[in-house]
Amino acid sequence: IDDLAFFDSGITGLDLRGADGLTRIGASAFSDTTGLRETVPIPSGVTEIGDFAFFYSGIAGLDLTGADSLTRIGTRAFGMCTNWTGTVRIPAAVAEIGDYSFSNSGITGLDLSGADSLTHIGFRAFSDCAGLGGTVHVPATVTVIESFAFDCTGITSFVAATDAVALLLRDCGVDAASITLSGGGSPSLPPVTEFVNGGLKYRVTGADTVSVIRDSSVTGAVSIPATVTEGGVTYRVTEIAEFAFEGNSSITSLSLDHASNLTRIGRHAFISCTNMSGTVRIPASVSRIESAGFTNSGITGLDLGGADSLTFIGKSAFSQCSDLIGTVSIPSEVTEIGSDAFTNSGITGLDLSGADNLTYIGSNAFSHCYSLAGTVSIPSG
């Protein structure tokens, strides 16, 4: 079902029970169908529910019990579905729950007990679901929980499979006092420790790891190190946190040349750093560039030639980067380029010849790139 297929239509019913060949429900496919008041069953062949697929629709529920192939629930896919009540049960194959996926919906329960493949819970994924209560069990497979994922809900407690998952919950904004371990007892969580070193502010995230966090006083050339030593402890710098340099017009350049332990560049990390120019070289250790990571920044080049671990380029990651020129070569391990990833950028070429594992290019990913010319060969994946 293609993007916008039934957008803002007057349909009152949707029966997908016989849609055995259906593999994808596109972006905004049923968005704004306020007259649609049924429970929607997702058939077994569907692998993706796209961004805004049912946003602001009138659906009364969602049946995922037969959705054996579903791997991704997109950004705002069920946001603002206020007529929806009942429990959402995430099936075994789902790896990602996108940003705002269920925010401001009427769901009353969340069951992740069978979500054996779940690794990523997006920014504000379940925020502002006022009726969502009870206990949520978070499995050991989860490696990323974005900020405010469960903000402004009625959830009374969380059960984490491991200490690592408990730490993710605390760091996304969940009260540590509401977290227990699945084996019983309270998790072992490090104290929240922050310090400034070498002109950057850090937060301790593990026994030997830190993330770079927001400090609006940072100016000039920013260089992210591999390690930083504080209080006699040497920490690996593994993350640039969400909003770390958001809107900082005093930054003039960014070097990641020494950031050999960096694995993730967070959401909005460099958004609207309009005076940050030069080429950004993504190191081999980085696996994810999150949504809006460099949106509306002043970067002039993007070098992914050494980004051997990069698997994910998020929604709007480099959008509105009008000074970003040259050819972008997508490396082999990238599986997803999010919607609007490079929209309105100045890139002149796109090389997908080495993108052997690429399976998803989001809507408008390269739209309004008026200088983008030449032939683009789409890989077999």
SVG drawing of the C-alpha trace seen along z (x, -y; Angstrom):
<svg xmlns="http://www.w3.org/2000/svg" viewBox="-17 -32 62 47">
<polyline fill="none" stroke="black" stroke-width="0.4" points="0.0,0.0 1.8,-3.1 2.5,-6.4 -0.6,-8.6 -2.8,-5.9 -5.8,-6.8 -4.6,-9.9 -7.4,-12.1 -10.0,-9.9 -13.5,-9.1 -13.1,-5.4 -14.8,-3.9 -13.5,-0.3 -10.3,1.5 -10.1,5.3 -6.5,6.6 -7.2,10.2 -7.0,11.5 -4.0,9.4 -1.6,12.3 0.8,10.6 1.0,7.3 4.5,6.4 4.4,2.7 2.0,0.1 3.5,-3.2 4.0,-6.6 0.8,-8.4 -1.1,-5.7 -4.1,-6.0 -3.2,-9.3 -6.1,-11.6 -8.8,-8.9 -10.8,-10.0 -13.8,-8.0 -11.9,-4.7 -13.1,-3.3 -12.1,0.4 -9.4,2.5 -6.9,3.1 -5.2,6.5 -1.8,6.5 -1.2,9.6 1.8,11.9 3.7,10.6 4.0,7.0 7.5,6.0 7.1,2.3 4.4,-0.1 5.7,-3.4 6.1,-6.9 2.7,-8.5 0.9,-5.4 -2.2,-5.8 -1.3,-9.2 -4.4,-11.0 -6.7,-8.2 -9.8,-7.0 -8.7,-3.4 -10.0,-1.7 -7.2,0.8 -4.3,2.7 -4.0,6.5 -0.3,7.5 -0.8,11.1 -0.3,12.4 2.4,9.9 5.2,12.4 7.3,10.5 7.0,7.0 10.4,5.5 9.8,1.7 7.1,-0.6 7.8,-4.1 7.9,-7.6 4.5,-8.7 2.9,-5.6 0.1,-5.6 0.6,-9.0 -2.6,-11.0 -4.8,-7.9 -6.8,-9.0 -9.8,-6.6 -7.5,-3.6 -7.7,-1.7 -6.3,1.6 -2.8,3.2 -0.2,3.1 1.7,6.4 4.9,6.0 5.7,9.1 8.9,11.1 10.5,9.7 10.1,6.0 13.6,4.4 12.6,0.7 9.8,-1.3 10.3,-4.7 10.1,-8.3 6.7,-9.3 5.3,-6.0 2.4,-5.9 2.7,-9.3 -0.6,-11.0 -2.5,-7.8 -5.1,-6.2 -3.4,-2.9 -3.7,-1.6 -1.1,1.2 2.2,2.1 3.5,5.7 7.1,6.2 7.4,9.7 7.5,11.3 9.6,8.6 12.6,10.9 14.3,8.8 13.6,5.3 16.7,3.2 15.5,-0.4 12.8,-2.4 12.6,-5.9 12.4,-9.4 9.1,-10.0 7.8,-6.7 5.1,-6.4 5.1,-9.9 1.9,-11.7 -0.1,-8.4 -2.0,-9.5 -4.0,-6.2 -1.0,-4.0 -0.4,-2.4 0.7,0.7 4.1,2.4 6.3,2.6 8.9,5.4 11.9,4.3 13.9,7.2 17.6,7.6 17.8,7.1 17.1,3.4 20.3,1.3 18.8,-2.1 16.0,-3.9 15.8,-7.5 15.0,-10.5 11.5,-10.9 10.4,-7.5 7.9,-7.0 7.4,-10.7 4.0,-11.8 2.4,-8.3 0.8,-6.5 3.2,-3.6 3.8,-2.7 6.9,-0.5 9.4,1.0 11.1,4.4 14.5,4.4 16.0,7.7 19.5,6.5 21.4,3.7 22.3,2.3 18.6,2.0 17.9,0.4 20.5,-2.2 19.0,-2.9 15.6,-3.5 17.1,-5.9 19.0,-7.8 15.8,-8.3 14.1,-9.9 12.5,-7.1 12.6,-7.5 15.2,-5.0 13.0,-4.2 10.4,-2.7 12.9,-0.2 13.4,3.4 15.2,6.3 13.4,9.3 15.3,11.6 14.2,9.5 15.7,6.6 17.0,3.2 19.4,2.7 23.0,1.7 23.2,-1.8 26.2,-4.1 25.6,-7.6 24.9,-10.4 28.3,-12.0 29.1,-14.9 32.4,-16.8 34.1,-19.2 37.4,-18.2 39.3,-19.8 36.5,-22.3 33.7,-19.6 31.1,-18.4 30.7,-14.7 28.3,-12.4 29.4,-9.0 27.3,-6.3 29.1,-3.1 32.1,-1.9 34.5,-3.2 32.3,-5.1 31.0,-8.7 28.9,-10.7 29.4,-14.3 26.5,-16.3 25.1,-19.8 27.2,-22.8 26.2,-26.0 29.5,-27.7 31.5,-25.6 33.0,-27.7 35.4,-27.4 36.7,-24.1 35.3,-21.0 37.4,-17.8 35.9,-14.6 38.6,-12.5 38.8,-8.7 39.2,-8.8 39.1,-11.3 40.6,-10.9 38.9,-12.3 39.5,-11.5 42.1,-8.9 39.6,-7.0 40.1,-6.8 36.7,-6.7 36.0,-5.8 33.9,-8.5 31.2,-6.4 28.4,-8.9 27.5,-12.5 24.2,-12.9 21.0,-14.3 20.9,-18.0 24.6,-18.2 25.4,-21.2 21.9,-22.1 21.8,-25.7 25.3,-26.5 26.4,-29.1 29.7,-29.6 31.1,-26.3 33.2,-26.6 34.3,-23.1 34.0,-19.4 36.7,-16.8 36.0,-13.2 39.4,-12.0 40.4,-10.9 37.0,-9.6 37.9,-5.9 35.4,-4.8 32.4,-6.8 29.5,-4.6 26.5,-7.0 25.8,-10.6 22.6,-11.5 19.4,-13.2 19.7,-16.9 23.4,-16.8 24.5,-19.5 21.2,-20.8 21.4,-24.5 25.1,-24.8 25.1,-27.2 28.7,-28.3 30.1,-24.9 31.9,-24.4 34.3,-22.0 34.1,-18.2 32.9,-15.8 34.6,-12.4 32.6,-9.7 35.0,-7.2 34.9,-3.4 33.4,-2.9 30.1,-4.9 27.1,-2.7 24.2,-5.3 23.7,-8.9 20.3,-9.7 17.5,-11.8 18.3,-15.5 21.9,-14.9 23.3,-17.6 20.1,-19.3 20.6,-22.9 24.3,-22.9 27.0,-24.6 29.0,-21.5 30.5,-21.6 31.5,-17.9 30.6,-14.4 33.2,-11.6 31.8,-8.2 34.7,-6.4 35.9,-5.0 32.5,-4.5 32.8,-0.7 30.3,-0.2 27.7,-2.7 24.3,-1.0 21.7,-3.8 21.4,-7.3 18.3,-8.8 15.4,-10.9 16.5,-14.4 20.1,-13.6 21.6,-16.0 18.5,-17.9 18.7,-21.6 22.5,-21.4 22.6,-23.7 26.4,-24.1 27.0,-20.3 28.4,-19.6 30.1,-16.8 29.2,-13.1 28.0,-11.1 29.1,-7.5 27.0,-5.2 29.1,-2.5 28.4,1.2 26.9,1.8 24.2,-0.9 20.8,0.8 18.6,-2.3 18.6,-5.9 15.7,-7.6 13.1,-9.9 14.2,-13.4 17.8,-12.3 19.4,-14.7 16.5,-16.7 17.3,-20.3 21.0,-19.6 23.6,-20.7 25.0,-17.3 26.0,-16.8 26.3,-13.1 25.1,-9.9 27.0,-6.6 25.2,-3.5 27.5,-1.1 29.0,0.2 25.8,0.2 25.4,4.0 23.2,4.2 20.9,1.2 17.3,2.3 15.4,-1.0 15.5,-4.5 12.8,-6.7 10.4,-9.0 11.9,-12.3 15.4,-11.1 17.0,-13.0 14.1,-15.3 14.9,-19.0 18.6,-18.2 18.6,-20.4 22.3,-20.0 22.2,-16.2 22.9,-14.9 24.1,-11.8 23.0,-8.2 22.0,-6.6 22.2,-2.8 19.9,-1.2 21.6,1.9 19.9,5.3 19.0,5.2"/>
</svg>
